[in-house]
């Protein structure tokens, strides 16, 4: 008896990954140049094929379900295999490009300094934990992002440079907290830079604004909605280091520069040096690692 096989269009596979990286269906639709109903229809079609929901709605956007996480892992492999096959015939317009992953905190500064040298670079700007995962999974060649706490062995082997900074509280110049009121914070989904410290000190807080979008969070802080945690060297103009007595000291954080194993071309070394000079604030003459 002939068994019917279902084929999943690559466009739908890319849509699933886009939603996960953008954090919402609406943002993914904008990035892909599609209407929201079109994206919603694609996801519903795939959910029917796999037999369950791929994303759950939260106040902060769309988060993958357990089934969604499994599908995402396979989707990234499908996209990579698809692009590699196309590259065999020269059909991949990104062939030869370096895939650079940057923490959203770092991306604007890099682009501003290297606007004339981006032709051979494909950039993914996202939350640091997303960049870290994409690097370990092989979807990024070079990455620069923040890491707090212990470093996983799979990631540790890819580090070529690092700089230790400290997280600090940041606010607008006119921000004032009413005595006894919960501390309002501006944060991201899965961001525990502030919450763990406040909880450990038994301090009352409330999430005043939450977003994956760096510019949206920056605007919220500028408007005086709440406080945000940032590495001390990344405080943007218009905001100030908040040193009020009631704010507990935040933890140290590392800025990591990583390169996927096996990459050692001159262009890779050049990009590595550019990133070191921009974001690793130790002496320029210090060479702590070599490119693998």
C-alpha positions as CSV (number, residue, x, y, z in Angstrom):
1,X,0.0,0.0,0.0
2,X,1.4,3.4,-1.0
3,X,2.0,5.7,2.0
4,X,1.3,9.3,1.5
5,X,4.1,11.6,2.4
6,X,3.8,15.3,3.5
7,X,6.4,17.8,2.4
8,X,6.9,20.9,4.4
9,X,7.7,24.0,2.3
10,X,11.0,25.6,3.2
11,X,9.2,29.0,3.5
12,X,7.2,27.6,6.4
13,X,10.3,26.2,8.1
14,X,12.0,29.7,7.8
15,X,8.8,31.3,9.3
16,X,9.0,29.1,12.4
17,X,12.6,30.1,13.0
18,X,11.8,33.8,12.3
19,X,9.0,33.8,14.9
20,X,11.4,32.3,17.5
21,X,14.1,34.8,16.8
22,X,11.9,37.9,16.6
23,X,9.8,37.0,19.7
24,X,6.5,37.5,18.1
25,X,4.4,36.6,15.0
26,X,3.9,40.3,14.1
27,X,7.6,41.1,14.2
28,X,8.4,38.0,12.2
29,X,5.8,39.0,9.5
30,X,7.4,42.5,9.2
31,X,10.9,41.1,8.9
32,X,9.8,38.6,6.2
33,X,7.7,41.1,4.3
34,X,4.5,39.0,4.8
35,X,1.1,39.8,6.2
36,X,0.3,38.6,9.7
37,X,-2.6,36.4,8.5
38,X,-0.2,34.7,6.0
39,X,2.3,33.9,8.7
40,X,-0.5,32.7,11.0
41,X,-1.8,30.5,8.3
42,X,1.7,28.9,7.7
43,X,2.1,28.1,11.4
44,X,-1.4,26.6,11.6
45,X,-0.6,24.4,8.6
46,X,2.6,23.1,10.3
47,X,0.8,22.6,13.6
48,X,-1.7,20.4,11.8
49,X,1.2,18.3,10.4
50,X,3.0,17.9,13.6
51,X,-0.1,17.5,15.8
52,X,0.3,20.3,18.3
53,X,0.9,23.9,19.1
54,X,4.3,25.3,18.4
55,X,4.0,28.7,20.2
56,X,2.2,29.9,23.2
57,X,1.2,33.5,23.7
58,X,2.6,35.4,26.6
59,X,2.5,39.1,27.7
60,X,5.9,39.5,26.0
61,X,5.1,37.8,22.7
62,X,5.3,34.2,21.4
63,X,7.3,31.6,23.2
64,X,7.9,28.1,21.7
65,X,6.2,25.2,23.4
66,X,8.0,22.0,24.3
67,X,6.9,20.6,20.9
68,X,7.9,23.9,19.3
69,X,11.4,23.7,20.7
70,X,11.8,20.2,19.1
71,X,10.5,21.5,15.8
72,X,12.8,24.5,15.9
73,X,15.9,22.3,16.4
74,X,15.0,20.4,13.3
75,X,13.9,23.5,11.4
76,X,17.4,25.0,11.7
77,X,18.9,21.8,10.5
78,X,16.6,21.8,7.5
79,X,17.4,25.4,6.6
80,X,21.1,24.7,6.9
81,X,20.9,21.6,4.7
82,X,18.7,23.4,2.2
83,X,21.2,26.3,1.9
84,X,24.2,24.0,1.6
85,X,22.5,22.1,-1.3
86,X,21.8,25.4,-3.0
87,X,25.4,26.5,-2.5
88,X,26.6,23.5,-4.5
89,X,25.2,25.1,-7.6
90,X,26.1,28.7,-6.7
91,X,22.5,29.6,-6.0
92,X,23.1,30.8,-2.4
93,X,23.5,34.5,-2.4
94,X,25.0,34.3,1.1
95,X,27.7,31.9,0.1
96,X,31.1,33.0,1.4
97,X,29.6,35.5,3.9
98,X,30.7,35.3,7.5
99,X,27.8,34.9,9.9
100,X,28.2,37.3,12.8
101,X,26.1,37.1,15.9
102,X,26.0,40.2,18.2
103,X,24.2,41.0,21.4
104,X,21.7,43.7,20.7
105,X,23.6,46.0,23.0
106,X,26.6,45.8,20.7
107,X,25.2,45.7,17.2
108,X,24.6,49.4,16.6
109,X,28.1,50.3,17.6
110,X,29.6,47.7,15.4
111,X,27.6,48.8,12.3
112,X,28.4,52.4,12.9
113,X,32.1,51.7,12.9
114,X,32.1,49.3,10.0
115,X,29.4,50.5,7.7
116,X,31.9,50.3,4.7
117,X,33.0,46.7,5.5
118,X,29.7,44.8,5.8
119,X,29.4,43.4,2.3
120,X,30.7,40.0,3.3
121,X,29.0,39.8,6.7
122,X,25.6,38.5,7.5
123,X,24.6,39.9,11.0
124,X,22.2,38.4,13.5
125,X,21.5,40.8,16.4
126,X,19.6,39.2,19.3
127,X,19.6,38.6,23.0
128,X,22.8,37.1,24.3
129,X,21.4,33.7,25.2
130,X,20.0,33.4,21.6
131,X,23.4,34.3,20.1
132,X,25.1,31.8,22.4
133,X,22.8,28.9,21.4
134,X,23.1,29.7,17.7
135,X,26.9,29.7,18.0
136,X,27.0,26.3,19.7
137,X,24.6,24.9,17.2
138,X,26.7,26.0,14.3
139,X,24.4,28.7,12.9
140,X,26.9,31.5,13.5
141,X,30.6,31.7,12.7
142,X,31.7,34.6,14.9
143,X,29.9,36.0,18.0
144,X,30.2,38.7,20.5
145,X,27.8,38.6,23.5
146,X,27.4,38.8,27.2
147,X,27.5,35.9,29.6
148,X,26.8,35.8,33.3
149,X,27.6,32.9,35.6
150,X,29.2,29.6,34.6
151,X,30.2,29.0,31.0
152,X,29.2,25.7,29.5
153,X,32.0,23.5,28.2
154,X,30.7,23.6,24.6
155,X,30.9,27.3,24.7
156,X,34.2,27.6,26.6
157,X,36.1,25.9,23.8
158,X,35.1,28.6,21.3
159,X,36.2,31.7,23.3
160,X,39.0,33.6,21.7
161,X,38.8,36.8,23.8
162,X,36.9,38.1,26.8
163,X,36.5,41.1,29.0
164,X,34.9,41.3,32.5
165,X,32.6,44.2,33.1
166,X,30.1,44.9,35.9
167,X,26.4,45.3,35.5
168,X,25.1,48.6,36.9
169,X,21.7,50.2,37.4
170,X,20.8,52.7,34.7
171,X,18.0,55.3,34.7
172,X,16.9,58.5,33.1
173,X,18.3,61.8,34.5
174,X,14.8,62.7,35.9
175,X,13.8,59.4,37.3
176,X,12.5,59.5,40.9
177,X,11.3,56.6,43.0
178,X,8.6,57.2,45.6
179,X,9.7,56.2,49.1
180,X,8.6,52.6,49.9
181,X,7.4,51.9,46.3
182,X,8.4,48.7,44.5
183,X,11.4,49.3,42.3
184,X,10.2,49.5,38.6
185,X,12.4,47.6,36.2
186,X,12.7,47.4,32.4
187,X,13.7,44.0,31.3
188,X,13.6,41.3,28.7
189,X,12.0,37.8,28.5
190,X,14.3,35.3,30.1
191,X,16.5,38.2,31.5
192,X,17.4,37.6,35.1
193,X,20.1,40.3,35.4
194,X,18.1,42.2,38.0
195,X,15.4,40.0,39.4
196,X,17.7,37.4,41.0
197,X,19.6,40.2,42.8
198,X,16.5,42.0,44.0
199,X,15.0,38.8,45.2
200,X,18.2,37.8,47.1
201,X,18.1,41.1,48.9
202,X,14.4,40.8,49.7
203,X,13.6,44.0,47.8
204,X,10.2,44.6,46.3
205,X,10.1,45.3,42.6
206,X,7.6,45.3,39.6
207,X,8.2,44.8,35.9
208,X,7.2,48.1,34.4
209,X,8.2,47.3,30.8
210,X,9.3,44.1,29.1
211,X,10.6,43.7,25.5
212,X,13.2,41.8,23.5
213,X,13.8,45.0,21.5
214,X,16.8,47.0,22.8
215,X,15.6,50.3,21.4
216,X,12.1,49.9,22.9
217,X,13.7,49.2,26.4
218,X,16.0,52.2,26.0
219,X,13.1,54.5,25.1
220,X,11.2,53.2,28.1
221,X,14.1,54.0,30.5
222,X,14.5,57.5,28.8
223,X,10.8,58.1,29.5
224,X,11.4,57.4,33.2
225,X,9.3,54.3,33.3
226,X,11.9,52.3,35.3
227,X,15.5,51.1,35.8
228,X,17.5,48.8,33.6
229,X,20.7,46.8,34.1
230,X,23.6,47.4,31.7
231,X,27.3,46.7,31.5
232,X,29.0,49.8,32.9
233,X,30.8,50.6,29.6
234,X,27.6,50.4,27.5
235,X,25.5,53.2,29.1
236,X,24.1,55.2,26.2
237,X,24.1,59.0,26.1
238,X,21.0,60.5,27.8
239,X,21.0,57.9,30.5
240,X,23.0,57.8,33.8
241,X,24.4,55.3,36.2
242,X,22.0,55.0,39.0
243,X,23.8,55.0,42.4
244,X,20.9,55.4,44.8
245,X,21.4,53.9,48.2
246,X,18.5,51.4,47.9
247,X,19.9,49.7,44.8
248,X,21.9,46.5,45.6
249,X,25.2,45.9,43.7
250,X,24.7,43.8,40.6
251,X,27.0,41.0,39.5
252,X,30.0,40.9,37.2
253,X,29.4,40.0,33.6
254,X,31.7,38.8,30.8
255,X,31.7,40.0,27.2
256,X,32.8,37.0,25.2
257,X,34.2,36.9,21.7
258,X,33.9,33.4,20.1
259,X,34.7,31.8,16.8
260,X,33.4,28.5,15.5
261,X,36.1,25.8,15.4
262,X,38.0,25.4,12.1
263,X,37.8,29.0,11.0
264,X,41.2,30.7,10.5
265,X,41.1,32.7,7.3
266,X,42.6,36.2,7.2
267,X,39.1,37.7,7.0
268,X,38.1,35.9,10.2
269,X,41.2,37.1,12.0
270,X,40.6,40.6,10.7
271,X,37.0,40.6,12.0
272,X,38.1,39.1,15.3
273,X,40.6,41.9,15.8
274,X,38.0,44.6,14.9
275,X,35.6,43.1,17.5
276,X,38.4,42.9,20.1
277,X,39.3,46.6,19.6
278,X,35.7,47.7,19.9
279,X,34.4,45.6,22.7
280,X,37.3,44.1,24.7
281,X,38.6,47.0,26.7
282,X,41.8,45.5,27.9
283,X,45.1,46.5,26.4
284,X,45.2,46.2,22.6
285,X,48.5,44.4,22.8
286,X,47.1,41.7,25.0
287,X,46.6,38.4,23.1
288,X,45.0,36.0,25.4
289,X,43.9,33.4,22.8
290,X,44.6,32.4,19.3
291,X,42.1,31.7,16.5
292,X,41.6,27.9,16.2
